[in-house]
Structures are given as C-alpha cells and as structure tokens.
C-alpha cells in the first residue's frame, strides 16, 4: 500500500528553497540521516506529485560497492526470518539484521520506493538495527542531494514531522518565507 502525495509551493521566497524528506531510522546514532526525497527549484504555485510506499525493502552491500538484489522486509507478524545467512527479527518498532554465516556483505541499506532511506554497517557481533518509524520529516533549504547524508547541525527551524500510514492521499503546502517587513518563516500545512 502507499500514500499519494502532492507537494505545492505557495511560498513567496524568491530563492525557491529545496525541500527534503527523510526519516529518523537510526538506533545507534542520529548523525546518519539520509535525504530520501529532495524537491528542488520549485517555482511558486507549482505541484510535485509523488508517492510513499508503506513497506520497506533492503539490500546488502560489500566493501567493493556491490549490492544484493532488493528484497522486501518480511511481514512483522513473523517474529524471525532466516535467509541465505541473514536472520531478520523484529523487536517492537525495530528490525534487527544478524549475519548467521560468513559472507562478504558489510552493511545493510534500507529502502523505501527503491530509494535509500538509511544505511548502516554490521556491528560486532555481525548485526545492525534500524527503527521502523512511520514518521517522516520535511525540512526546507538543507542544500543536500537525494541519497546524501544530512548532518544534524544543518537541520533548521522549518523541520516538520508528518505520517502517511493509513492515508491514501496527502497534500503538503509550503508557505511563508516571503521577503520584507511582513516576512514569516517557511512552514508546511497538510490536508
């Protein structure tokens, strides 16, 4: 299942700030945020439709830049799954990947819509954990590219959380940011 989203720019900011969408999926560190979707150069009153799948998938990567095939995460009602030397288990809102056999893979890449939303190396004893959050975040003007790491010191006051699970359609409207004496900060509205 998925949510159809329509982003509309009603901000009068003449610099047309980019808008970044990401999730906080890291358990060990909050310094490894990945820009999942970046909307750039969006003029006033323009629309950007896209969708967010509700389910996650993953890939395994080695040190040489090779990746396994994209594999959907198993359903959460199955507490543990083992496949080709990798055990996947769930603990509350977290998914734990554990290597059960020797393999060349060094990290796990978590995906949404086939795009990287998080990546993390296997830590001793050959395992890594992600938080499966249903909350996404919007932030204006991060100056980051899709798939790149977002440094937490770059996150500004426009940071706005939102959820998509259970919604078929969501409209996001960016307002504010106009120049002059009556200027207001950039903000996001949802309907």
Sine and cosine of phi, psi and omega as CSV:
sin_phi,cos_phi,sin_psi,cos_psi,sin_omega,cos_omega
0.00,0.00,0.32,-0.95,-0.05,-1.00
-0.47,-0.88,0.19,-0.98,0.08,-1.00
-0.87,-0.48,0.81,-0.59,0.10,-1.00
-0.99,0.13,0.77,-0.64,-0.05,-1.00
-0.85,-0.53,0.65,-0.76,0.11,-0.99
-0.83,-0.55,0.92,-0.40,0.05,-1.00
-1.00,-0.06,0.76,-0.66,0.02,-1.00
-0.81,-0.59,0.73,-0.69,0.04,-1.00
-0.99,-0.10,0.95,-0.32,0.13,-0.99
-0.92,-0.40,0.35,0.94,0.05,-1.00
-0.99,0.14,0.65,-0.76,0.04,-1.00
-1.00,-0.02,0.22,0.98,0.03,-1.00
-0.90,0.43,0.88,-0.47,-0.08,-1.00
-0.95,0.31,-0.21,0.98,-0.02,-1.00
-1.00,0.04,-0.04,1.00,0.00,-1.00
0.72,0.70,0.94,0.33,-0.05,-1.00
-0.90,0.43,0.54,-0.84,0.10,-1.00
-0.97,0.24,0.40,-0.92,0.03,-1.00
-0.84,-0.54,0.78,-0.63,-0.06,-1.00
-0.92,-0.40,0.68,-0.73,0.07,-1.00
-0.91,-0.42,0.74,-0.67,0.02,-1.00
-0.48,-0.88,0.16,-0.99,0.09,-1.00
-0.83,-0.55,0.44,-0.90,0.14,-0.99
-0.99,-0.11,0.99,-0.12,-0.09,-1.00
-0.94,-0.35,-0.11,0.99,-0.07,-1.00
-0.99,0.13,0.65,-0.76,0.05,-1.00
-0.99,-0.12,-0.73,0.69,-0.08,-1.00
-0.96,0.27,-0.58,0.81,-0.10,-0.99
-0.57,-0.82,0.55,-0.83,0.06,-1.00
-0.99,-0.16,0.08,1.00,-0.04,-1.00
-0.99,0.12,-0.05,1.00,-0.13,-0.99
-0.91,-0.41,0.82,0.58,0.02,-1.00
-1.00,0.10,0.66,-0.75,-0.04,-1.00
-0.92,-0.40,0.74,-0.68,0.07,-1.00
-0.95,0.31,0.97,-0.26,-0.07,-1.00
-0.98,0.21,-0.70,0.71,-0.01,-1.00
-0.66,-0.75,0.75,-0.66,0.04,-1.00
-0.82,-0.58,0.83,-0.56,0.06,-1.00
-0.98,-0.20,0.89,-0.45,-0.08,-1.00
-0.89,-0.45,0.45,-0.89,0.13,-0.99
0.77,0.63,0.79,0.61,-0.04,-1.00
-0.99,-0.14,0.96,-0.26,0.02,-1.00
-0.92,0.40,0.26,-0.96,0.01,-1.00
-0.82,0.58,0.73,-0.68,0.04,-1.00
0.95,0.32,0.16,0.99,0.06,-1.00
-0.99,0.10,0.44,-0.90,-0.02,-1.00
-0.89,-0.45,0.56,-0.83,0.07,-1.00
-0.75,-0.66,0.99,-0.14,0.05,-1.00
-0.99,0.12,0.61,-0.79,0.12,-0.99
-0.35,-0.94,0.09,-1.00,0.03,-1.00
-0.74,-0.67,0.40,-0.92,0.08,-1.00
-0.86,-0.52,0.87,-0.50,0.10,-0.99
-0.94,0.33,0.55,-0.83,0.01,-1.00
-0.99,0.15,-0.43,0.90,-0.08,-1.00
-1.00,-0.09,0.43,-0.91,0.04,-1.00
-0.98,-0.19,0.36,-0.93,0.20,-0.98
-0.69,-0.72,0.10,-0.99,-0.04,-1.00
-0.55,-0.83,0.30,-0.95,0.14,-0.99
-0.70,-0.72,0.44,-0.90,0.13,-0.99
-0.96,-0.27,0.58,-0.81,-0.02,-1.00
-0.77,-0.64,0.54,-0.84,0.07,-1.00
-0.96,-0.27,0.01,-1.00,-0.05,-1.00
-0.94,0.35,-0.29,0.96,-0.04,-1.00
-1.00,-0.04,0.06,1.00,0.01,-1.00
1.00,0.05,0.23,0.97,0.06,-1.00
-1.00,0.02,0.59,-0.81,-0.04,-1.00
-0.83,-0.56,0.54,-0.84,0.12,-0.99
-0.97,0.23,0.10,-0.99,0.10,-1.00
-0.91,0.40,0.46,-0.89,0.07,-1.00
-0.94,0.34,0.76,-0.65,-0.04,-1.00
-0.79,-0.61,0.75,-0.66,0.05,-1.00
-0.92,0.39,0.58,-0.81,0.12,-0.99
-0.91,0.42,0.62,-0.79,0.04,-1.00
-0.91,0.41,0.37,-0.93,0.00,-1.00
-0.86,0.51,0.53,-0.85,-0.05,-1.00
-0.93,0.36,-0.37,0.93,0.00,-1.00
-0.95,0.32,-0.26,0.97,0.12,-0.99
-1.00,-0.02,0.96,-0.28,-0.15,-0.99
-0.90,0.43,-0.43,0.90,-0.02,-1.00
-0.47,-0.88,0.67,-0.74,0.02,-1.00
-0.71,-0.71,0.66,-0.76,0.06,-1.00
-0.82,-0.58,0.72,-0.69,-0.05,-1.00
-0.46,-0.89,0.85,-0.52,0.10,-0.99
0.75,0.66,0.78,0.63,0.07,-1.00
0.98,0.20,0.28,0.96,0.01,-1.00
-0.73,-0.68,0.82,-0.57,0.07,-1.00
-0.97,-0.24,0.76,-0.65,0.03,-1.00
-0.90,-0.43,0.84,-0.54,0.01,-1.00
-0.73,-0.68,0.37,-0.93,-0.01,-1.00
-0.91,-0.42,0.62,-0.78,0.10,-0.99
-0.66,-0.75,0.97,-0.24,-0.06,-1.00
0.82,0.57,-0.88,-0.47,-0.04,-1.00
-0.99,-0.11,0.34,0.94,-0.03,-1.00
-0.88,-0.48,0.50,-0.87,0.14,-0.99
-0.89,-0.45,0.72,-0.70,-0.05,-1.00
-0.90,-0.43,0.82,-0.57,0.08,-1.00
-0.97,-0.23,0.82,-0.58,0.00,-1.00
-0.79,-0.62,0.78,-0.63,0.09,-1.00
-0.97,0.23,0.81,-0.59,0.00,-1.00
-0.95,-0.31,-0.09,1.00,0.03,-1.00
-0.56,-0.83,0.36,-0.93,0.03,-1.00
-0.90,0.43,0.73,-0.68,0.06,-1.00
-0.46,-0.89,0.27,-0.96,-0.02,-1.00
-0.99,0.17,-0.20,0.98,-0.09,-1.00
-0.94,0.34,0.71,-0.70,-0.10,-1.00
-0.91,-0.41,-0.28,0.96,-0.01,-1.00
-0.46,-0.89,0.28,-0.96,0.03,-1.00
-0.91,-0.41,0.69,-0.73,0.06,-1.00
-0.92,-0.40,0.85,-0.52,0.03,-1.00
-1.00,-0.04,0.70,-0.71,-0.10,-1.00
-0.82,-0.57,0.51,-0.86,0.20,-0.98
-0.75,-0.66,0.78,-0.63,-0.02,-1.00
0.83,0.56,0.50,0.87,0.00,-1.00
0.97,0.24,0.09,1.00,0.02,-1.00
-0.93,-0.36,0.62,-0.79,-0.02,-1.00
-0.90,0.44,0.77,-0.64,0.09,-1.00
-0.90,-0.43,-0.31,0.95,0.06,-1.00
-0.28,-0.96,0.43,-0.90,0.12,-0.99
-0.53,-0.84,0.56,-0.83,-0.04,-1.00
-0.39,-0.92,0.64,-0.77,0.03,-1.00
-0.97,0.25,0.34,-0.94,0.15,-0.99
-0.95,0.30,0.80,-0.60,0.05,-1.00
-0.99,-0.15,0.45,-0.89,0.09,-1.00
-0.86,0.52,0.69,-0.73,0.05,1.00
-1.00,0.02,0.96,0.29,0.08,-1.00
0.86,0.51,0.75,0.66,0.06,-1.00
-0.58,-0.81,0.33,-0.94,0.06,-1.00
-0.51,-0.86,0.43,-0.90,-0.11,-0.99
-0.76,-0.65,0.63,-0.78,0.11,-0.99
-0.81,-0.58,0.54,-0.84,0.14,-0.99
-1.00,0.00,0.80,-0.60,0.01,-1.00
-1.00,-0.05,0.99,0.17,-0.05,-1.00
-0.99,0.16,0.53,-0.85,0.12,-0.99
-0.98,-0.17,0.06,1.00,-0.02,-1.00
-0.98,-0.19,0.74,-0.68,0.09,-1.00
-0.94,-0.35,0.28,-0.96,0.02,-1.00
-0.77,-0.64,0.64,-0.77,0.12,-0.99
-0.95,-0.32,0.65,-0.76,0.07,-1.00
-0.54,-0.84,0.72,-0.70,-0.03,-1.00
-1.00,-0.03,0.57,-0.82,0.20,-0.98
0.87,0.49,0.71,0.70,0.06,-1.00
-0.99,0.14,-0.30,0.95,-0.03,-1.00
0.82,0.57,0.82,0.57,0.01,-1.00
-0.72,-0.70,0.47,-0.88,0.01,-1.00
-1.00,-0.09,0.39,-0.92,0.04,-1.00
-0.84,0.54,0.74,-0.67,0.01,-1.00
1.00,0.05,-0.11,0.99,-0.02,-1.00
-1.00,0.02,0.37,-0.93,0.03,-1.00
-0.96,0.26,0.68,-0.73,0.08,-1.00
-0.98,-0.19,0.83,-0.55,0.05,-1.00
-0.99,0.12,0.71,-0.70,-0.12,-0.99
-0.87,0.49,-0.46,0.89,0.02,-1.00
-0.95,0.32,-0.18,0.98,0.04,-1.00
-1.00,-0.02,-0.17,0.98,-0.03,-1.00
-0.97,0.26,0.79,-0.62,-0.13,-0.99
-0.94,-0.33,-0.14,-0.99,-0.09,-1.00
-0.92,0.39,-0.25,0.97,-0.02,-1.00
-0.99,0.16,0.03,1.00,-0.02,-1.00
-0.84,0.54,0.85,-0.53,-0.07,-1.00
-0.71,-0.70,0.83,-0.55,0.04,-1.00
-0.99,0.11,0.46,-0.89,0.14,-0.99
-0.41,-0.91,0.33,-0.94,-0.01,-1.00
-0.83,-0.55,0.50,-0.87,-0.01,-1.00
-0.87,-0.49,-0.38,0.93,-0.08,-1.00
-0.85,0.52,0.77,-0.64,0.01,-1.00
1.00,0.01,-0.12,0.99,0.00,-1.00
-0.95,-0.30,0.77,-0.64,0.05,-1.00
-0.98,0.18,-0.52,0.85,-0.07,-1.00
-0.59,-0.81,0.59,-0.81,0.01,-1.00
-0.58,-0.82,0.76,-0.65,0.09,-1.00
-0.97,-0.25,0.76,-0.65,0.04,-1.00
-0.88,-0.47,0.82,-0.57,-0.03,-1.00
-0.86,-0.51,0.82,-0.58,0.05,-1.00
-1.00,-0.09,0.79,-0.61,0.01,-1.00
-0.77,-0.64,0.08,-1.00,0.05,-1.00
0.99,0.14,-0.17,-0.99,0.06,-1.00
0.99,0.16,0.11,0.99,-0.03,-1.00
-0.95,0.30,0.48,-0.88,0.02,-1.00
-0.98,0.21,0.22,-0.97,0.13,-0.99
0.97,-0.25,-0.08,-1.00,-0.11,-0.99
-0.93,0.36,-0.44,0.90,0.00,-1.00
-0.98,-0.19,0.46,0.89,-0.05,-1.00
-0.92,0.39,0.51,-0.86,0.06,-1.00
-0.75,-0.66,0.41,-0.91,0.01,-1.00
-0.94,0.35,0.39,-0.92,0.10,-1.00
-0.91,0.42,0.70,-0.71,0.07,-1.00
-0.58,-0.81,0.22,-0.97,-0.05,-1.00
-0.85,-0.52,0.67,-0.74,0.06,-1.00
-0.87,-0.49,0.54,-0.84,-0.06,-1.00
-0.84,-0.55,0.63,-0.78,0.09,-1.00
-0.56,-0.83,0.00,0.00,0.00,0.00
